[in-house]
Amino acid sequence: MLGRRYLGQNGLRALGLIALAGLGLFLIADSGVKDRLTKTIDKAGEISPEAGKQVAAASQEVDFRIPIALDTLDLIKNFKWTGIGAGQYYFIFPQYRSRTVVANSADNYHPESDWLWLAAEAGVPAALAMAALVAFAFWKSTASILRGRNRALRSACLVAAMLVPIHGLFDVPGHRITLALSAALLFALSLDFPSSVPPPPRPRGWPSRMLGLALLAVALLLVRSQWWGGPQPALTAGASALAEARRLRHEDQVMQRNAAAQGKEYQPDPAQDRLDQALVVLEQSRNQVPLDRDVLRYQAFLAFHFDDKQGLIDRVFAIDRALTPTWVEGPMRQAEAWSGTDPTKSVVLWKESLRRARNLDRLQNGNDWSSARTLERIRQFTKDKPGLEYLVPTSD
């Protein structure tokens, strides 16, 4: 980056030898990185919205980075200005899966790229602003290195800092706070602070005090929500509700065991029914996290303990299917849940699984969730269950 003017002839020779050694090791070593990179380059040209089976075959070879990126771009097109909101990618992305759908049992928590993740959740303008800020910081630091001292050390700091945004094109290091803060520190170390420049005037104390008080207030609110039942932030509402519901169910199981040990029939007071309380907790949390699929599924699981909650189960299951429109296993799990109480609903759900599986067949024959394998899974589940075997749908 600095050229022979600053490195000298020996420095350039050393860098050349290091580069040749690194290239040689890369070419002769059989590593996972080399294999994935080679396959990605070979298959990248085959990925297109119309490529159908080529997409599916290529996606298996490139670790799904290109298909995930293309599906994420489809999402960004619909929310280009504002994004879908921080922390919402996991909940929204299943509705945009088309090229990655062959990996049908895999959840995607991020698009394998910091920049795509930022554009999807905060909008394209925010991503462009961040890119401009990174470019300005690089230009500012480079100019500072060329006119200051300790050029080699500060150059190394800048290169290390820039690894995070560059690697962020293909992974998500920038969303790890420790790496992001380390990159910011290294960037600051790459700057030159001439001793001839007078120090800035001492800032006033009141802005720092106000900021400290604001941070303290936020911390107190978080402590209150964690330990004293205060309102939960939206990003933690789902997890907190699930933890509370599981605690209540555990209490219910303990009470059942105690009643059985005493030879009594367990019949809790409706006002003190722990499972009913757990359902209320989950229903209230859905006002904050209506797209949280884990909350929905646990709500349905608890509702199966009651004889009068079929309407709630139907509603929750329908929402879950709408949030994951390509997931073949989802309706199958719901069908298995209904098989003991209402097999006719299981038939409808098995047919939905097969319909989704046939859509996958159009992308890639013989995938893990093809219609043939899905039908075989259904038959395995109903095997030796006389009331279910005759209800298995045909492959048509």
Secondary structure, DSSP 8 states (H G I E B T S, - for coil): ---HHHHHHHHHHHHHHHHHHHHHHHHH---HHHHHHHHHHHHHTT--TT-THHHHHHHHHTTTHHHHHHHHHHHHHHTTTT-S-TT-HHHHGGGG-SSSTTSTT---SS-S-HHHHHHHHH-HHHHHHHHHHHHHHHHHHHHHHHHSS-HHHHHHHHHHHHHHHHHTTTS-GGGSHHHHHHHHHHHHHHS---TTS-------HHHHHHHHHHHHHHHHHHHHHHHS-----HHHHHHHHHHHHHHHHHHHHHHHHHHHHTT------GGG-HHHHHHHHHHHHTTT-TT-HHHHHHHHHHHTTSSS-HHHHHHHHHHHHHHSTT-SHHHHHHHHHHTTT-HHHHHHHHHHHHHHHHHHHTT-TT-TT-HHHHHHHHHHHHTT-HHHHTT-----
